[in-house]
């Protein structure tokens, strides 16, 4: 029991310090949900192999804080997180932005089962997990933003996801080092709107947010 309490406290401390550095403000309920999410990921990871990161404290830094770096730059009402895996960055962002609806898309059933359990246990009413390949997913209405983290190259993401947004929609990709070679491959059917360098606390290496729209 003490170990669980100590881990919760430590995760909360890492989260608080990281959010302060990111300029992200947390309510108590959001803080509790983000810590709960990491504990769920750690628990399910043992059987489901959701992530290669095994240490919950590293999950908080490398997964949750990394995802939250997007929060100050995301303004939308309908977002799809493609290739979401265990819900990254969709679940942390859904916790931070309850007014935005997040569709979490993944092709693996075990991941989608985990996402449904997260939505249930964390009481996230703004999350819809869907099991599907991205090419096969046809929404009733276009999304405002297609979000991706560690999903595919920019060229492939745009090719596979073009049908998910209309001319007003935007693609937002979370990348590591400046993706010059990937940017060079983007066809002239698309426009690079912005590239933002984000500094994720305690994270080695660069992180960049790439914003793209249809030309």
N, C-alpha and C positions, 0 to 999 in steps of 0.2 A: 504493500500500500504506500509506504513512504517513498519508495522508488518512483511510483507513478506521480505522486504529489510533487516530488523534487523535479521530475522531468517536465511536468506541466509548468512549474514555476520558471524553470530554465528556458523552456520554449517561449513563455510569455516575455521574459526579459530580452531574448534575442529579437522577438517580434517588435517589442516597444522601441528598442534601440534602432532597429532597421527602418521602421516606419518614420521615426524622427528624422533620420538621414534622408529618406526619400521624400519627406514633406507630405506624408500621408497621415491623416488624422483618423484615429480609431475610437469607436464607441466600445464600451465594455462588452456588449453582446457580440460585436464583430471580433473583438480580441478573443473571446471565449470560443467562438465558432472556428476561427483560424487555427487555434491551438487544437481544438477537437478534430479538425480536418487532418492535421499532421498525425495525431494519435491514431485515427482511423486508417490512414495510409500505412502507417507503421504496422498496425495489427494485420491488415489484409495483405500486406506485401509479403509476409512470411509464407502464405499459401498461394497467392495469386501472381507474385513476381511483377508488381506494377511498375517498379522503378529500380534501377541499379543502385540508387542511393539507399543505403541500409540504415544509416544513423539518423534518427528523428531530428536532431539538432541541425544536421546538414540538409535535411529535407526542408526545414524552415528557411534556411538561407538560400539554398540552390533552387528550390521550387517555389516556395510561397513568396519570399521577398522579391525574387526574380519576376514572378507574375505580377506582384503589386506595383512594380516599376511602370507598368502600363497604365495604372489607374488614373494618374493625373492627365493623361492624354486621350482617354476614351470617353467620348460623349455620344451616346446612341441609345435607342430604345430597344432595338432588336439586333442581337449579336449572335453569330455562330462561331464556335470554337472548333475548327476542323482538326482531326487527328489529336483529339484532346488527351488521349492516354488516361491517366488517373484524374483528369480534370484540371489540366494546367494549360493556360492560365485561367480557364473559365471559372472554376469553383472559388478561388480566392477573390476574383473580380466580382463574382455574383454576391459574395458576402459583403464586399465593400460598396456595391452599387445595387441596392435592392430595387431601385426603380427601373433597372435595365433587365430585359429578359435574355437569358443565355441558353441557346441550344448547344448541347455538348455532343459532338459527333465522333464516333469511333467505330471501327469495323470489328473489334474484338468483343465478344459477348461478356467475358469475365470483367473487362474494364467497365462496360456499361452496367453490369450488375453492381459493381462497386460504386459507380456514380449515383445509381438509384438509391443505394443504401445511404450514401452521403447526403443526398437531397432530403431523404426521410429523417435521418438522425439529426441533421443540422437545421431542419425545418426551412429549407430553401425553396420557397414557392416560385422563385423566378428562374428556375433551372429545369430544362427538359433534356434528359439524356436520350440519344437515339443511336441504335446500332445500324450502321449503313456505311458503305463505301461512299466517298464524297461525290463521285460522279453520278451515283444512283439516287442521291438525295434531291428531291424536287420540292422546294417549299411552296406553300400556297401564295405567299407574298414575298418579295425580295427582302433580304436582310439589309440593315444599315451598314453593318461592318462584318467582314470575314476576318477572323482572328486566327493566327497560327504561330505556334512556337515549336521549333524542332520538328516540323512536319515534312517539309520538302523544300527544294530550291524555289526561288521566286518564280522562275519560268514555269515549273510544274504546278506550283500552287495556283498561279493565275490561269493556267490552262484547265486545271481540274475544277476550279471554283468560279469561273467566269459567270456561270448561269445562276449563281446564288445572290448576285446583286444587280441592280439596274444602273443606269448612268449616274445616279446620285450616290450610289453606294461606294464604299471604300474597303480596301484590303489593308490589313495591318499585320506585319510580320515582325516577330521578335527574333533578332539575329545576334550572333556573337560579334566577331570582329567585323570591321566595315566590309560589306559584301560586294566589293567592286565587280568581281567576275560574274556574280549573279545579276547585278544591275545591268551589266553589259548585254546579258542574254534576254532582257525584258523586251518584248516586241513593241512596235510602235502603235499597237492597239491600246496600250496602257501608258499612263503618265505617272512618273515618280513625283509625288506631291511634296514629300518632306522626309528627311532622315534625321532622327534625333539620337544623340549619344546619351545613354542613361548610365548612371553610376549606381550599381547595386552593392549595398554594404556587405563587406566580408566576402565578396565574390571576386575571384581572380579573372582577369581578362575583360575585354570590352563587351558592352552590350549596346545594340542599336535597334531602334524602332524604325521600320520602313513603312511609309504610308504611300499607297498606290491607288489610283482610280482609273476608270476606263477613259480612254482618250476621246 
